[in-house]
Amino acid sequence: MLSQAFRVRMVGAGLLLRGEVRARTQRGRRASAAMARGELLPDSMVLEALQDCLDCYDVKRNGWLLDGFPRTISQAEATLADEKFKMLRPDAVIVLERPDELVCCSARYVTGRGCMPTTTVAGRRVCRSKSL
């Protein structure tokens, strides 16, 4: 919705990399192998995929909205410290937070399962009990 309102391209690292997996690019093959092993993708791979995307004409002209990036402190640090990734430095940051209870509702809707103290969707922990 935000990307439509501001007429900028929404760029999600996960979507980009899954697209590369489907297209069977060299990066996509490396990502697929890591995903098959259940590993997180290396920060360098995520950063390079985003950098390549942001180098496109429409993104340069109209702007961009990064969705779910950075996910790790090392990704944020690399974005700020490494001149190679200066294109990923935002002009503004929007942080959207929601209570765990809403995440549980989303997980229940997506998976059709009830919300347990810990629910996993697509291999990610999305709901935490206050007692954990």
Residue frames as qw, qx, qy, qz and C-alpha x, y, z in Angstrom:
[[0.000, 0.884, 0.468, 0.000, 0.00, 0.00, 0.00],
 [0.301, -0.794, 0.094, 0.519, 2.78, 2.44, 0.86],
 [0.396, -0.162, 0.587, 0.687, 4.60, 1.78, -2.39],
 [0.199, 0.598, 0.672, 0.390, 1.39, 2.44, -4.32],
 [0.143, -0.914, -0.318, 0.205, 0.62, 5.59, -2.37],
 [0.251, -0.782, 0.269, 0.502, 4.07, 7.02, -3.06],
 [0.763, 0.636, -0.032, -0.111, 4.38, 5.45, -6.53],
 [0.018, -0.699, 0.715, 0.019, 7.68, 3.81, -5.78],
 [0.749, 0.156, -0.628, -0.142, 8.80, 0.25, -6.31],
 [0.749, -0.520, 0.319, -0.258, 8.45, -2.11, -3.35],
 [0.559, 0.487, -0.666, 0.081, 11.58, -4.22, -3.12],
 [0.811, -0.461, 0.269, -0.241, 11.63, -7.29, -0.90],
 [0.030, -0.593, 0.799, 0.095, 14.85, -9.27, -0.57],
 [0.541, 0.013, 0.827, -0.153, 12.97, -12.55, -0.19],
 [0.675, 0.621, 0.296, -0.268, 10.87, -11.93, -3.29],
 [0.316, 0.802, -0.453, -0.228, 13.95, -10.98, -5.29],
 [0.146, -0.456, 0.877, 0.024, 15.87, -14.07, -4.29],
 [0.622, 0.220, 0.725, -0.198, 12.93, -16.44, -4.80],
 [0.601, 0.742, 0.020, -0.296, 12.57, -14.91, -8.27],
 [0.181, 0.704, -0.671, -0.147, 16.21, -15.64, -8.97],
 [0.446, -0.151, 0.876, -0.105, 15.72, -19.22, -7.78],
 [0.681, 0.496, 0.477, -0.250, 12.80, -19.61, -10.23],
 [0.496, 0.822, -0.200, -0.195, 14.83, -18.02, -13.03],
 [0.952, -0.069, 0.104, 0.279, 17.75, -20.35, -12.21],
 [0.252, 0.893, -0.294, 0.230, 20.31, -17.56, -12.20],
 [0.584, 0.274, -0.618, 0.449, 23.74, -18.25, -10.74],
 [0.153, -0.300, 0.499, -0.798, 22.76, -16.40, -7.56],
 [0.773, -0.141, -0.030, -0.618, 19.44, -18.23, -7.55],
 [0.852, 0.090, -0.516, 0.028, 21.16, -21.61, -7.66],
 [0.328, 0.243, -0.636, 0.656, 23.37, -20.64, -4.70],
 [0.419, -0.233, 0.292, -0.828, 20.34, -19.35, -2.81],
 [0.852, -0.061, -0.290, -0.430, 18.36, -22.50, -3.58],
 [0.693, 0.130, -0.652, 0.279, 21.13, -24.70, -2.19],
 [0.064, 0.198, -0.571, 0.795, 21.30, -22.69, 1.05],
 [0.608, -0.151, 0.067, -0.776, 17.49, -22.68, 1.36],
 [0.842, 0.006, -0.495, -0.217, 17.36, -26.45, 0.83],
 [0.542, 0.077, -0.672, 0.499, 19.79, -26.87, 3.74],
 [0.421, -0.775, -0.471, 0.005, 17.56, -24.60, 5.86],
 [0.522, -0.234, -0.123, 0.811, 20.27, -21.96, 6.18],
 [0.099, 0.898, 0.164, -0.395, 19.89, -18.21, 6.19],
 [0.678, 0.625, 0.093, 0.376, 21.29, -16.66, 3.05],
 [0.580, -0.176, -0.107, 0.788, 24.62, -14.89, 3.43],
 [0.002, -0.815, -0.218, 0.536, 24.31, -11.14, 3.99],
 [0.152, -0.417, 0.505, 0.740, 26.54, -10.54, 0.97],
 [0.132, 0.275, 0.853, 0.424, 24.08, -12.38, -1.29],
 [0.009, 0.780, 0.600, -0.177, 21.10, -10.40, 0.03],
 [0.134, -0.747, 0.045, 0.650, 22.96, -7.08, -0.26],
 [0.170, -0.225, 0.654, 0.702, 24.12, -7.80, -3.81],
 [0.121, 0.484, 0.827, 0.258, 20.64, -8.84, -4.95],
 [0.033, -0.852, -0.409, 0.325, 19.16, -5.64, -3.54],
 [0.191, -0.610, 0.285, 0.714, 21.92, -3.53, -5.03],
 [0.198, 0.063, 0.774, 0.598, 21.33, -5.05, -8.47],
 [0.062, 0.679, 0.728, 0.075, 17.60, -4.38, -8.21],
 [0.115, -0.859, -0.219, 0.449, 18.06, -0.79, -7.09],
 [0.275, -0.382, 0.467, 0.749, 20.34, -0.20, -10.06],
 [0.315, 0.492, 0.747, 0.317, 17.35, -0.56, -12.43],
 [0.098, 0.293, 0.241, 0.920, 16.17, 2.52, -14.32],
 [0.404, -0.631, -0.447, -0.488, 12.63, 2.66, -12.88],
 [0.665, -0.566, -0.375, 0.310, 13.90, 2.32, -9.33],
 [0.457, -0.105, -0.033, 0.882, 16.50, 5.05, -9.81],
 [0.039, -0.365, -0.326, -0.872, 13.93, 7.35, -11.37],
 [0.515, -0.556, -0.377, -0.533, 10.93, 6.73, -9.10],
 [0.286, -0.530, 0.577, -0.552, 12.47, 5.59, -5.84],
 [0.604, -0.015, -0.796, -0.038, 12.03, 2.48, -3.75],
 [0.625, -0.517, 0.274, -0.516, 10.64, 1.05, -0.55],
 [0.340, 0.280, -0.890, 0.121, 12.61, -1.81, 0.99],
 [0.799, -0.352, -0.089, -0.479, 10.39, -4.40, 2.63],
 [0.943, -0.331, 0.017, 0.019, 11.92, -6.37, 5.48],
 [0.756, 0.243, -0.136, 0.592, 15.45, -5.06, 5.10],
 [0.337, 0.417, -0.831, 0.151, 17.73, -4.99, 6.96],
 [0.844, -0.349, -0.325, -0.246, 16.88, -8.13, 8.91],
 [0.831, -0.275, -0.240, 0.421, 20.20, -8.40, 10.72],
 [0.300, -0.886, 0.086, 0.344, 22.53, -5.96, 12.44],
 [0.534, -0.268, 0.525, 0.606, 25.32, -6.99, 10.08],
 [0.369, 0.579, 0.574, 0.447, 23.15, -6.08, 7.06],
 [0.079, -0.974, -0.214, 0.001, 22.47, -2.66, 8.56],
 [0.480, -0.701, 0.282, 0.446, 26.14, -2.13, 9.40],
 [0.555, 0.059, 0.581, 0.592, 27.26, -3.15, 5.91],
 [0.241, 0.792, 0.480, 0.289, 24.73, -0.78, 4.37],
 [0.186, -0.980, -0.042, 0.065, 26.06, 2.13, 6.42],
 [0.524, -0.664, 0.390, 0.364, 29.77, 1.32, 6.42],
 [0.580, -0.003, 0.637, 0.508, 30.53, -0.11, 2.98],
 [0.187, 0.512, -0.190, -0.816, 30.55, 2.42, 0.13],
 [0.039, 0.012, -0.888, -0.457, 29.73, -0.44, -2.23],
 [0.114, -0.515, -0.849, -0.041, 26.22, -0.55, -0.72],
 [0.026, -0.237, -0.235, 0.942, 25.59, 3.19, -0.30],
 [0.320, -0.150, -0.528, -0.772, 22.69, 2.91, -2.77],
 [0.481, -0.404, -0.777, -0.043, 20.82, 0.94, -0.06],
 [0.190, -0.208, -0.480, 0.831, 20.97, 3.82, 2.42],
 [0.008, 0.714, 0.677, 0.177, 17.46, 5.16, 2.88],
 [0.023, 0.468, -0.008, 0.883, 16.34, 8.76, 3.09],
 [0.539, -0.355, 0.268, -0.715, 13.77, 7.75, 5.70],
 [0.207, 0.025, -0.972, 0.108, 12.85, 4.67, 7.74],
 [0.656, -0.275, -0.064, -0.700, 9.35, 3.48, 8.58],
 [0.092, 0.113, -0.954, 0.263, 9.04, 0.91, 11.33],
 [0.681, -0.247, -0.246, -0.644, 5.70, -0.86, 11.55],
 [0.028, 0.161, -0.912, 0.375, 5.18, -2.87, 14.70],
 [0.691, -0.284, -0.284, -0.601, 2.28, -5.01, 15.72],
 [0.573, -0.444, 0.571, -0.387, 1.58, -7.06, 18.83],
 [0.058, -0.220, 0.968, 0.105, 2.41, -10.76, 18.83],
 [0.479, 0.333, 0.709, -0.397, -1.29, -11.50, 19.13],
 [0.565, 0.669, -0.029, -0.482, -1.87, -10.08, 15.66],
 [0.201, 0.521, -0.792, -0.247, 1.03, -12.08, 14.27],
 [0.297, 0.013, 0.936, -0.187, -0.58, -15.20, 15.74],
 [0.576, 0.535, 0.401, -0.469, -3.85, -14.32, 14.05],
 [0.445, 0.678, -0.418, -0.409, -2.01, -13.91, 10.74],
 [0.002, 0.349, -0.935, -0.065, -0.26, -17.25, 11.21],
 [0.452, 0.232, 0.796, -0.329, -3.55, -18.94, 12.00],
 [0.575, 0.651, 0.106, -0.484, -5.11, -17.41, 8.87],
 [0.338, 0.645, -0.613, -0.307, -2.19, -18.35, 6.61],
 [0.092, 0.283, -0.954, 0.021, -1.68, -21.88, 7.93],
 [0.694, -0.260, -0.436, -0.510, -5.17, -22.78, 9.09],
 [0.623, -0.144, -0.681, 0.357, -3.67, -23.89, 12.40],
 [0.454, -0.857, -0.243, -0.026, -4.34, -22.63, 15.86],
 [0.181, 0.798, -0.385, 0.428, -1.84, -20.41, 17.59],
 [0.856, -0.298, -0.326, 0.268, 0.43, -22.42, 19.84],
 [0.458, -0.799, 0.048, 0.387, 3.01, -20.82, 22.17],
 [0.156, -0.538, 0.536, 0.632, 5.35, -20.93, 19.17],
 [0.743, 0.541, 0.374, -0.127, 4.01, -21.10, 15.62],
 [0.348, -0.384, 0.550, 0.655, 6.22, -21.45, 12.60],
 [0.636, 0.704, 0.248, -0.197, 5.31, -20.22, 9.14],
 [0.669, 0.700, -0.184, 0.170, 7.74, -20.87, 6.29],
 [0.790, 0.056, -0.348, 0.502, 10.39, -21.93, 8.78],
 [0.135, 0.429, -0.261, 0.854, 10.20, -18.70, 10.79],
 [0.249, -0.423, -0.732, 0.473, 9.10, -18.26, 14.35],
 [0.043, -0.463, -0.308, -0.830, 6.20, -15.86, 14.23],
 [0.569, -0.642, -0.181, -0.482, 4.46, -16.14, 17.57],
 [0.365, 0.236, -0.716, 0.547, 5.98, -16.13, 21.03],
 [0.571, -0.651, -0.500, -0.027, 4.40, -16.94, 24.32],
 [0.146, -0.873, 0.221, -0.410, 5.11, -14.38, 27.01],
 [0.812, -0.525, 0.253, -0.044, 6.46, -17.23, 29.15],
 [0.899, 0.277, 0.002, 0.339, 9.28, -18.11, 26.71]]
